[in-house]
Amino acid sequence: METSGAAPTGNLDITVTRAELLRELTAAQSVVERKTTIPILSNFLFEADGERLTITATDLDQSLRTSCPARVKKSGACTVPARKLYDYIRLLPEGDISIKLMDNHWVQIRAGRSNTKMVGMARANFPQVPEFPTVGAVKVAAPSLKSLISKTIFAISSEESRYTLNGALLVLKAESMAMVATDGHRLAHVERFGETLEGISGEKKTLIPRKALGELSSLLANTPTSEDNDFIEFADDETTLFFRIGGRVLTSRKLTGQFPNYEAVLPRDNNKFVIVRSEDLMGALQRVSQFADERSGAIKIRLEQNELRISSSSTDAGESEDSIETPYNYDPLVVGFNSAYLIDFLKAIGNTGEVRLEFKDAQSAGQMRPEDANEDQKYRYILMPMRI
């Protein structure tokens, strides 16, 4: 498969610094498929032209293209075993590294007194990676997107059979952006206001696969911050999602199918509520969940006059109860939840401040949200109750 455009051919011969090469290899290697039946996918594609080395990795579902400055003696292209190269470059001392394509797709790597030849594969076998669209990209604030991902990614379903739940839904409007994820047992919904998104009229909904969100998350954490990198450019076509961060482009295959109508499950009349300190609740949950049934993780929340009690019991481990003093003046209520789901939410808010738990009755979904005065962000977490 030849790539379109003037792809460099010929016997590549370049020099790069270890620091710059390693930084880009580190970004790209997480996309490389570890256990693939298609050998070329365990390779990086190197393309040298002008004054840059472009590095591409793909597992056919997603790809990452990144680049670093290089002194190019001869432009050209080659493929190199990704894991082996990454591990080797990490072991070299700082300094210049020269990379040269030899006969039979072998690649020579020289640095100081080290001289290594690696067995590459034909450039022509490397799959074509889609190009970032020339029109229709939307600029999204990087810190905002990072925050949306961290507050929803844990609620995405990992069951392969429910593939429309294997991602989070990104909802972009002219002045806000939201993300929703659910696995059918719980739902995380976060919305940020006061954003300026040019080129969006009405709303744009996009389902982003979990794997791509994970990759985005680490790119956002590891891309050096500069004026260019305050924003992510996001675009899509019929089959592919594109994210450009600084000089790096991540692509992901789209998930097909409809994300469920999540608005229908958002609780409307949870009028019994209690407010507790996040760390008090976390402490109690972590202690009590040690004694919950291992398979279900079920704990019982009991609300009585000015008290929140959390308890668990299992035939194997025993039983445990913790109580937190807090204003509560509604009818008593007992409801069961999966403790891990509650803990996930507290971790996502950084386990700080106060959290509000809202209930209707023992059969209806509970809702949790941070009790803070952050007007710019609305975060809610819906949990289906368990029979206990």
C-alpha positions in Angstrom: 0.0 0.0 0.0 1.7 3.2 -1.2 0.9 6.3 0.7 -0.5 9.2 -1.2 1.5 12.4 -1.7 5.2 12.6 -2.1 6.3 10.0 0.4 10.1 10.0 0.7 11.7 7.0 -0.7 15.4 6.0 -0.9 18.0 5.1 1.6 17.4 7.2 4.6 20.5 8.6 6.3 20.0 11.0 9.3 21.4 12.2 12.6 19.1 13.0 15.6 19.7 13.7 19.3 18.9 10.9 21.7 16.7 13.2 23.9 14.4 14.3 21.0 14.2 10.9 19.4 13.4 9.2 22.8 10.7 11.7 23.6 8.8 10.9 20.4 9.4 7.2 20.5 8.0 7.2 24.1 4.8 8.9 22.8 4.5 6.6 19.8 5.3 3.2 21.3 2.1 3.0 23.4 0.1 2.7 20.2 2.2 -0.2 18.8 0.4 -3.6 19.1 2.3 -5.9 21.4 0.9 -9.2 20.3 0.0 -8.8 16.6 -0.4 -11.5 13.9 0.7 -8.8 11.4 4.4 -8.4 11.8 4.7 -4.9 10.2 2.4 -3.5 13.0 5.1 -4.1 15.5 7.3 -1.6 13.6 7.7 2.1 13.6 7.7 3.8 10.2 10.5 6.4 9.9 10.3 9.0 7.1 13.0 11.7 6.8 12.6 14.8 4.6 13.7 18.4 4.8 14.8 18.8 8.4 12.5 16.4 10.2 12.1 12.8 11.0 8.5 11.7 11.1 7.6 8.6 13.2 4.4 6.7 12.7 2.9 3.8 14.7 -0.4 2.1 14.1 -2.4 -1.0 15.3 -5.0 -0.4 12.5 -7.5 0.8 15.1 -5.5 3.9 15.9 -2.3 5.6 14.8 0.0 8.2 16.1 2.2 10.3 13.9 4.9 12.5 15.5 8.2 14.1 14.5 11.5 15.5 15.7 14.2 17.7 14.2 16.9 15.8 12.3 20.0 16.5 10.1 18.9 14.7 6.9 21.9 13.6 4.7 19.5 11.5 2.6 15.8 11.6 2.7 14.0 8.3 2.7 11.9 5.9 4.7 12.3 2.6 6.6 10.6 0.5 9.3 12.2 -0.5 12.6 11.0 -3.0 15.2 9.3 -0.6 17.7 9.8 -2.3 21.1 13.4 -3.3 20.4 14.4 0.2 19.1 12.7 1.9 22.1 14.4 -0.3 24.6 17.7 0.1 22.9 17.6 4.0 22.6 16.7 4.2 26.3 19.9 2.4 27.1 22.1 4.8 25.1 23.9 7.7 26.7 22.9 11.3 25.7 24.3 12.5 22.4 23.9 12.2 18.6 22.5 9.0 17.0 22.9 8.3 13.3 20.3 6.1 11.6 20.9 4.7 8.1 18.9 2.3 5.9 21.1 -0.5 4.5 20.4 -3.4 2.1 17.6 -5.8 2.7 15.7 -3.4 5.0 18.4 -3.6 7.7 18.8 -0.4 9.7 22.1 0.7 11.1 22.1 2.7 14.4 25.4 4.3 15.6 25.9 6.3 18.7 29.3 7.1 20.2 31.1 3.8 20.4 27.9 1.7 19.9 27.1 0.2 16.6 23.9 -1.8 16.0 22.1 -3.2 13.0 18.4 -4.0 13.3 16.3 -6.2 11.0 13.6 -3.9 9.5 10.8 -4.7 7.0 9.8 -3.2 3.6 8.4 0.3 3.8 5.8 -0.6 1.2 4.1 -3.1 3.7 3.4 -0.4 6.2 -0.4 0.5 6.2 -1.5 3.8 5.0 -2.4 6.1 7.9 -5.2 8.6 7.2 -4.2 12.3 6.9 -5.6 15.0 9.1 -8.6 16.7 7.2 -7.8 20.1 5.7 -11.2 21.6 6.7 -13.7 21.3 9.6 -11.3 21.0 12.6 -12.6 22.3 16.0 -10.2 23.8 18.5 -10.8 22.5 22.1 -9.0 23.7 25.2 -6.6 21.0 26.2 -7.0 21.3 30.0 -10.8 21.1 29.6 -10.7 18.0 27.5 -8.2 16.4 30.0 -10.6 17.1 32.8 -13.6 15.6 31.0 -11.7 12.4 30.2 -10.5 11.9 33.8 -14.0 12.3 35.1 -15.6 9.8 32.8 -13.1 7.2 31.4 -13.5 4.9 34.4 -17.2 4.5 33.8 -16.8 3.1 30.3 -17.9 -0.5 29.8 -15.1 -3.0 29.1 -17.6 -5.7 27.9 -16.8 -6.3 24.2 -20.4 -7.3 23.4 -21.7 -3.8 24.4 -19.6 -2.1 21.9 -21.6 1.2 21.8 -20.7 1.5 25.5 -16.9 1.0 24.8 -16.4 4.7 24.5 -17.5 8.0 25.9 -19.8 10.5 24.1 -18.3 14.0 23.5 -20.9 16.7 23.1 -19.6 20.0 21.7 -21.7 23.2 21.6 -20.7 26.7 20.9 -20.2 27.6 24.6 -19.9 24.3 26.4 -18.5 20.8 26.1 -19.7 17.7 27.9 -18.7 14.0 28.1 -20.8 11.0 29.1 -19.8 7.4 29.8 -21.8 4.5 31.1 -21.4 0.7 31.5 -25.2 0.1 32.2 -24.6 0.0 36.0 -23.4 3.6 36.4 -23.1 6.8 34.4 -20.7 9.7 34.6 -21.7 13.0 33.1 -19.6 16.1 33.2 -20.3 19.5 31.4 -18.1 22.5 31.2 -19.5 25.9 30.5 -17.8 29.1 29.3 -15.9 27.4 26.5 -15.5 29.1 23.2 -15.8 26.6 20.3 -15.7 28.2 16.9 -17.3 26.5 14.0 -19.9 24.6 16.1 -23.5 25.4 15.5 -26.1 23.4 17.4 -24.3 20.4 18.8 -21.8 17.9 17.6 -21.9 14.5 19.2 -19.0 12.1 18.8 -18.4 8.7 20.3 -14.7 8.3 21.2 -13.4 4.7 22.0 -11.9 4.1 25.4 -8.5 3.2 23.9 -8.3 6.6 22.2 -9.3 8.4 25.3 -6.5 6.6 27.2 -4.0 7.6 24.5 -5.3 11.2 24.5 -5.0 11.4 28.2 -1.3 10.4 28.2 -0.6 12.6 25.2 -2.1 15.6 27.1 -0.1 14.7 30.2 3.2 14.4 28.3 3.0 17.0 25.5 5.3 19.9 26.4 3.1 22.9 27.1 3.4 25.9 24.8 1.1 28.4 23.1 0.4 25.8 20.4 -0.5 23.1 22.8 -3.1 24.9 24.9 -5.6 23.6 22.3 -6.3 20.3 20.7 -7.5 20.3 17.1 -10.3 17.8 16.7 -11.7 16.6 13.3 -13.5 13.6 11.9 -14.6 12.0 8.7 -16.9 9.0 8.0 -14.6 6.4 9.6 -11.9 8.2 11.6 -11.4 10.6 14.5 -8.4 12.9 14.4 -6.7 14.8 17.3 -3.8 17.1 16.8 -1.8 18.1 19.9 1.2 20.3 19.2 3.0 18.4 16.4 1.4 15.0 17.1 -1.6 13.5 15.4 -3.6 10.7 16.9 -6.2 8.9 14.8 -8.8 6.4 15.9 -11.3 4.3 14.1 -14.9 5.4 14.9 -17.2 3.2 17.0 -20.3 2.4 15.0 -23.8 2.4 16.6 -25.9 4.7 18.7 -24.9 5.7 22.2 -27.9 5.2 24.5 -30.3 8.0 25.3 -28.5 8.9 28.6 -30.8 11.9 29.3 -33.6 9.5 30.0 -31.8 8.0 33.0 -30.7 11.2 34.7 -32.7 11.2 38.0 -35.3 14.0 38.2 -36.8 13.7 41.7 -34.0 12.5 44.1 -35.3 14.7 46.9 -33.6 13.1 49.9 -30.0 14.1 50.2 -27.0 14.1 52.5 -23.7 16.0 52.3 -20.5 14.4 53.7 -16.8 15.1 53.5 -15.3 13.2 50.6 -12.4 11.8 52.7 -14.7 10.6 55.5 -16.9 8.8 53.0 -13.8 7.3 51.2 -12.3 6.1 54.5 -15.6 4.4 55.5 -16.1 2.8 52.1 -12.5 1.5 51.9 -12.8 -0.1 55.4 -16.3 -1.5 55.0 -15.7 -2.8 51.4 -13.0 -5.2 52.7 -15.8 -7.2 54.2 -18.2 -7.1 51.2 -19.1 -10.1 49.1 -16.1 -10.5 46.7 -18.1 -11.0 43.6 -20.7 -8.2 44.0 -18.8 -5.7 46.2 -22.2 -4.8 47.6 -22.4 -2.4 50.6 -25.5 -1.0 52.3 -26.1 2.7 52.9 -28.5 3.4 55.6 -29.7 7.0 56.2 -31.3 7.8 59.6 -31.7 10.9 61.7 -28.5 12.9 61.2 -26.4 9.8 60.4 -25.1 7.9 57.4 -24.3 4.3 58.1 -22.3 2.1 55.7 -22.2 -1.7 56.3 -21.3 -4.9 54.6 -21.3 -8.6 55.3 -20.1 -11.8 53.6 -20.1 -15.4 54.7 -16.3 -15.7 54.0 -15.0 -12.4 55.5 -17.3 -11.3 58.2 -19.1 -8.0 58.6 -18.3 -4.3 59.1 -20.0 -1.0 59.8 -19.0 2.6 59.8 -21.1 5.7 60.5 -20.7 9.4 59.7 -22.5 12.1 61.5 -24.3 14.5 59.1 -27.5 16.5 58.9 -30.3 14.3 57.6 -34.0 14.9 58.3 -35.9 12.9 55.7 -37.5 9.4 56.1 -35.0 6.7 56.8 -33.7 4.9 53.7 -31.7 1.8 53.0 -30.1 1.3 49.6 -27.3 -1.1 48.3 -24.5 -0.1 45.9 -21.3 -1.6 44.4 -18.6 0.0 46.7 -16.0 0.1 43.9 -18.3 2.3 41.9 -18.6 4.8 44.8 -14.9 4.8 45.3 -14.2 5.4 41.6 -16.2 8.6 41.8 -14.4 9.9 44.9 -11.1 9.2 43.2 -12.2 11.1 40.1 -13.0 14.3 42.2 -9.6 14.0 43.9 -11.1 12.9 47.2 -11.4 16.5 48.4 -14.1 18.8 49.5 -17.7 17.6 50.2 -19.9 15.4 48.2 -23.7 15.3 48.0 -25.5 12.0 47.8 -29.1 12.2 46.4 -31.7 9.5 46.7 -35.3 8.8 45.9 -35.9 5.3 47.3 -34.2 1.9 47.5 -35.2 0.9 44.0 -34.2 4.1 42.1 -30.8 5.3 40.9 -28.7 7.3 43.3 -26.8 10.4 42.3 -23.5 11.8 43.6 -22.0 15.1 42.9 -19.3 17.3 44.3 -20.7 20.0 46.6 -18.6 22.8 45.4 -19.4 26.2 44.0 -17.8 25.6 40.6 -20.2 27.3 38.3 -18.2 26.5 35.2 -18.5 22.7 35.6 -21.4 20.4 36.4 -20.4 16.9 37.3 -22.9 14.1 38.2 -22.6 10.4 38.7 -25.6 8.1 38.6 -25.5 4.7 40.2 -28.0 1.8 39.8 -28.9 0.3 43.2 -28.2 -3.4 44.0 -30.6 -5.7 45.7 -29.3 -6.6 49.1 
